[in-house]
Amino acid sequence: MATKKENKEGAGVGLKDREKFKLQKPPKYKVVMLNDNYTPMDFVSAILMQVFHKSQGAAAAITFQVHTEGKGIAGAGYTKEIADTKVAKTLNAAKEHKYPFLVEAEPE
C-alpha cells in the first residue's frame, strides 16, 4: 500500500532526479533563401516584405546578399513550426508565379 507521501505529485523524487526533467526551450530555426538564375530580385524583395515583414531597405539588402553571395537569411529565431510555415508560404508564392526559388529552414 502506498503511503500518503508517495501519492503526492513529485513525492519520492529526489532533487537530482527533478533536475533531469527540467523543460528546455525549443531549438530556434532560421530561414535561408538560395539564389537561382530565374527568380527576379523584385519577387524576392516582395516576399521578404510580405512574409517576413522586412522594411523595404532591409528587404533590398537581403535580396542583394542572396544575389551576390548565393544565399541570405530571411529571418531567424523562429520555432520549427513558424519557420516551416514561412518556408511553405514562400514556396507556394514562387510556385504560383512559376519561379524555381528555393528556401529552407535550418537550425540556428
C-alpha positions as CSV (number, residue, x, y, z in Angstrom):
1,M,0.0,0.0,0.0
2,A,1.3,3.4,-0.9
3,T,2.0,6.0,1.7
4,K,0.5,9.5,1.6
5,K,3.9,11.0,0.7
6,E,4.3,8.7,-2.3
7,N,0.9,9.6,-3.7
8,K,1.7,13.3,-3.9
9,E,2.9,14.6,-7.3
10,G,6.7,14.7,-7.2
11,A,6.9,12.9,-3.9
12,G,9.6,10.3,-3.7
13,V,11.7,12.0,-6.4
14,G,15.0,13.4,-5.2
15,L,16.2,16.9,-6.2
16,K,18.8,15.4,-8.6
17,D,16.1,13.5,-10.3
18,R,14.0,16.6,-10.8
19,E,16.8,18.4,-12.5
20,K,16.9,15.8,-15.2
21,F,13.2,16.6,-16.0
22,K,13.5,20.4,-16.4
23,L,11.9,21.7,-19.5
24,Q,14.2,23.0,-22.2
25,K,13.5,25.8,-24.7
26,P,12.8,24.5,-28.2
27,P,15.6,24.9,-30.7
28,K,15.4,28.0,-32.9
29,Y,15.4,28.0,-36.7
30,K,16.4,30.4,-39.4
31,V,15.0,30.6,-42.9
32,V,17.6,30.7,-45.7
33,M,17.0,31.9,-49.2
34,L,19.1,30.4,-52.0
35,N,20.0,32.2,-55.3
36,D,18.9,30.9,-58.7
37,N,19.2,32.5,-62.2
38,Y,15.5,32.8,-62.8
39,T,13.7,34.3,-59.9
40,P,13.6,38.1,-60.2
41,M,15.0,40.2,-57.4
42,D,11.8,42.2,-57.1
43,F,9.9,39.0,-56.3
44,V,12.5,38.1,-53.6
45,S,12.1,41.6,-52.1
46,A,8.3,41.4,-52.1
47,I,8.4,38.0,-50.3
48,L,10.8,39.5,-47.7
49,M,8.4,42.3,-47.1
50,Q,5.1,40.3,-47.1
51,V,6.1,37.0,-45.5
52,F,9.0,38.1,-43.3
53,H,7.7,41.7,-42.5
54,K,11.0,43.3,-43.5
55,S,11.3,47.0,-44.4
56,Q,11.9,48.0,-48.0
57,G,15.6,48.8,-47.1
58,A,16.2,45.5,-45.2
59,A,14.5,43.5,-48.0
60,A,16.7,45.1,-50.6
61,A,19.8,44.4,-48.6
62,I,18.9,40.7,-48.0
63,T,18.0,40.4,-51.7
64,F,21.3,41.8,-52.8
65,Q,23.1,39.4,-50.4
66,V,21.2,36.4,-51.9
67,H,22.1,37.6,-55.4
68,T,25.8,38.2,-54.7
69,E,26.7,35.6,-52.1
70,G,24.3,32.8,-53.2
71,K,22.2,32.8,-50.0
72,G,20.9,35.0,-47.3
73,I,19.0,34.8,-44.1
74,A,15.4,35.9,-44.4
75,G,14.6,35.5,-40.8
76,A,15.9,33.9,-37.6
77,G,14.8,32.9,-34.1
78,Y,11.7,31.0,-35.2
79,T,10.3,27.8,-33.7
80,K,10.3,25.0,-36.2
81,E,6.6,25.3,-36.9
82,I,6.8,29.0,-37.7
83,A,10.0,28.6,-39.9
84,D,8.3,25.8,-41.8
85,T,5.2,27.9,-42.3
86,K,7.2,30.8,-43.7
87,V,9.1,28.4,-46.0
88,A,5.8,26.9,-47.2
89,K,4.2,30.4,-47.9
90,T,7.3,31.4,-49.8
91,L,7.5,28.2,-51.9
92,N,3.7,28.4,-52.6
93,A,4.1,32.0,-53.9
94,A,7.1,31.0,-56.0
95,K,5.2,28.1,-57.5
96,E,2.2,30.3,-58.2
97,H,4.5,32.6,-60.2
98,K,6.4,29.6,-61.7
99,Y,9.7,30.5,-60.2
100,P,12.2,27.8,-59.0
101,F,13.0,29.8,-55.9
102,L,14.4,27.8,-53.1
103,V,14.1,28.5,-49.3
104,E,14.8,26.2,-46.4
105,A,14.6,26.2,-42.6
106,E,17.8,25.4,-40.8
107,P,18.6,25.0,-37.1
108,E,20.5,28.0,-35.7
